[in-house]
Amino acid sequence: MSRIGKRFETLRAQGRKALIPYITAGDPEPSVTVPLMHALVEAGADILELGVPFSDPMADGPAIQAACERALKHHVSLHDVLDMVRAFRERDGETPVVLMGYLNPIEAMGYAAFAESAAAAGVDGVLTVDLPPEEAGELVQGLRSRELDPIFLVAPTTTDARMDRICTAASGFIYYVSLKGVTGSRTLDVGSVTAMLERLRNHTDLPIGVGFGIRDAESAAAVARVADAVVVGSVLVNKLGELAAEPERINAEVPALLRPLRQAMDRVTGQ
């Protein structure tokens, strides 16, 4: 069982839901990322989602686009991101790390070489936003050969037939995108999310994480009632942008945004 599977199994036994913060690697500068990963774990993160900076992040809204631009100003590459994960593993061998990004940098490295390097660095899962499951066979095979989980997105518009394809290709967890649109857009409709998760659970036994539109403790708690994991990104990334000129404040102020979400989620599950 992968580190992601073990983490969900532990949480399930505890009656808790996973909190998954997203940050972009190298935002606002490379030296910030590894200490912030540790600080987020201390603030209650169960799994870390680490964005790979990309010049054309088409599924992401203005906040994460700006984060990618800040990281790319420092020329942060996929190799650099793997080095950050390797450095994180020097102190933390337990918290799963998922890379989230786009296909081009992985394709440039080569699927087999990427899978080998990612596994050696301590990565646990890979979410490639612009790779449909129908075209993911070679990468999925490479990831699974290194015991890495390929993670895929399900959208509000996904049909039942397509859910079957996605759930067959995926492992670790399924990432449900709660909104039509890009990250950071609009407000969460928990009723629609609940109905969609009921459909999705007919296609998979994997845990389901919900992201997009989760901004505060209230929305995190609402999602924790129906999902196995809550993914929060833009609110953290916006704070990183605000603090770009004062990086010494990041390790205190960004994790401080996560703690109320953790507490609200645990109240929902009676912890």
Secondary structure, 3 states (H helix, E strand, C coil): CCHHHHHHHHHHHHCCCEEEEEEECCCCCHHHHHHHHHHHHHCCCCCEEEECCCCCCCCCCHHHHHHHHHHHCCCCCHHHHHHHHHHHHCCCCCCCEEEEECHHHHHHHCHHHHHHHHHHHCCCEEEECCCCHHHCHHHHHHHHHCCCEEECEECCCCCHHHHHHHHHHCCCCEEEECCCCCCCCCCCCHHHHHHHHHHHCCCCCCCEEEECCCCCHHHHHHHHCCCCEEEECHHHHHHHHHCCCCHHHHHHHHHHHHHHHHHHHHHHCCC
